[in-house]
Amino acid sequence: MNSNDGRKIKLADLRNQVVGIDTTIPLLDGSKRRYVFLDNAASTPTFRSVLKCIEEFLPWYSGVHRGMGFKAVVATNVYDQTHRIAGEFVGADLQRNVVLFGKNTTESVNLLARRFNFATDDVVISTMMEHHSNDLPWRKYCKVIHVGIMEDGGVDLSVLKSELQKHKGKVKLVAVSGASNVTGICNPIHEIAEWAHEVGAKIFVDAAQLAPHRPIDVLSNDDPRHIDFLAYSAHKIYAPFGIGVLVGPIEFFAKGDPDFVGGGTVSYVGLDDVEWASPPQKDEAGSPNVVGAVALAEALTILNAVGMETITEHETQLLEYAISRMKNLPGIRIYGPTENLGRKVGVIPFTVGGMDHALVATILSMEGGIGVRNGNFCAQVYMRKLLNVSPEEEKMKRAARCDNPILPGMVRASFGCYNNEEDVDMFIEMLDRIVRKQFRGTYAIDPITGMYSMNGYTVDASAHFRFFDPHKPTTTGEEVA
Ligand SMILES: Cc1ncc(COP(=O)(O)O)c(C=O)c1O
């Protein structure tokens, strides 16, 4: 398995690669429509060749790093190669760095935060732009300084630089997102790396939103602009089978005890002592997710075959097209940059004047067949900054439940490499009806959950897939065998 195995795949082929691209769904008026998925920042669909690759691999499936059977040897080799492919995808020198597989970016950040072995007065410099997953794990172990953001939603880099100088000696790490899951803004990670290294700190890049959209090169470990640690998730990069990637120096992970201990993590166990295995085995406790790793490697191979630069160019054009059309709609407010869009990935956060974000998302779904996300996108600090929520309002809203969509929020449309202008047109057409109040339904809010419903329209999951409660009557009245 090679990360560029000679296949020639064109950008235009990617759309046909998407499992479920032609799925039709029922709308409020009873008609059916092709579902337009614009929530790729949450999770992407699967590539067909990923499914095919899994099918091809499954006859060879076996436990890895455990058995001597023929299949165990093949599967172990394949699993090791998937680590290589995941590391090479971000330019890691695998003589000096290791790839650890967990289940997602969140798990990777938690693992890294624990393994850093911080003293309580050590400092991590992060930003107010971060996803909760690149904020809360650091807060557990040390002092976190959150660098603020500027008017356009970007991180205040001059403050970041001065905080690094101010905390020289104490600051161990800068933890920053490669691209924001709210505004899509890309941070200048190599510049930040250089500043961090100047004061003896390391850098961690949360690449959950960067990896699917931009070529990444962590550079040589000796380069002052090198990215020391980086994480990304397979479910955001067309292989949603439960793998998260963490890349970092072998010597870092060779030191200290792993978080999870047990099978696979050791080379020797006595009654009173233990010798840990070498990374990555040391930090991949228990039987690993081999199938998920194969899926990820195939998805990355497809993206490599198309070329990440090509994908970036396409997504930027799509973003420009979408934003130019949204600008013509009255009452829409887009947050973050709306010009020079090369500096952000394809994520558009917006509100519609006078309308609750949850209502807008519900109408887009029920009447337009458009899948978006609304709420605070697990970035509450950033959200409140962007929305200019006053401390009083913040206090008031705090009384509400944490996941309550009544909390200040936005609607987010986000693109994948397979989306096209037709998807954008369908989204704009429905948004246009919303801003002109030409939607059909009368929606009611549930004051507890903050979710909207519309009499006569329910999503009956049991009509679309087979796992459901046999004691609950189905709408079709079908008997369950
Ligand atoms: C920027 C960013 N970081 C981290 C995460 C967490 O990723 P995961 O859910 O795969 O752990 C997300 C998920 O949306 C994200 O957008």
The ligand as an SDF file (V2000), in Angstrom:
LIG
                    3D

 16 16  0  0  0  0  0  0  0  0999 V2000
  -10.7020   22.1560   14.9160 C   0  0  0  0  0  0  0  0  0  0  0  0
  -11.1710   20.8740   15.5470 C   0  0  0  0  0  0  0  0  0  0  0  0
  -10.4110   20.3140   16.4720 N   0  0  0  0  0  0  0  0  0  0  0  0
  -10.7440   19.1680   17.0620 C   0  0  0  0  0  0  0  0  0  0  0  0
  -11.9240   18.5380   16.7490 C   0  0  0  0  0  0  0  0  0  0  0  0
  -12.2780   17.2680   17.4270 C   0  0  0  0  0  0  0  0  0  0  0  0
  -12.2090   16.2510   16.4810 O   0  0  0  0  0  0  0  0  0  0  0  0
  -12.7800   14.8040   16.8260 P   0  0  0  0  0  0  0  0  0  0  0  0
  -14.2400   14.9790   17.0320 O   0  0  0  0  0  0  0  0  0  0  0  0
  -12.4520   14.0040   15.6370 O   0  0  0  0  0  0  0  0  0  0  0  0
  -12.1030   14.3540   18.0440 O   0  0  0  0  0  0  0  0  0  0  0  0
  -12.7620   19.1070   15.7940 C   0  0  0  0  0  0  0  0  0  0  0  0
  -14.0570   18.4820   15.4720 C   0  0  0  0  0  0  0  0  0  0  0  0
  -14.9440   19.0720   14.9440 O   0  0  0  0  0  0  0  0  0  0  0  0
  -12.3640   20.2960   15.1690 C   0  0  0  0  0  0  0  0  0  0  0  0
  -13.1270   20.8600   14.2480 O   0  0  0  0  0  0  0  0  0  0  0  0
  1  2  1  0
  2  3  1  0
  2 15  2  0
  3  4  2  0
  4  5  1  0
  5  6  1  0
  5 12  2  0
  6  7  1  0
  7  8  1  0
  8  9  2  0
  8 10  1  0
  8 11  1  0
 12 13  1  0
 12 15  1  0
 13 14  2  0
 15 16  1  0
M  END
$$$$
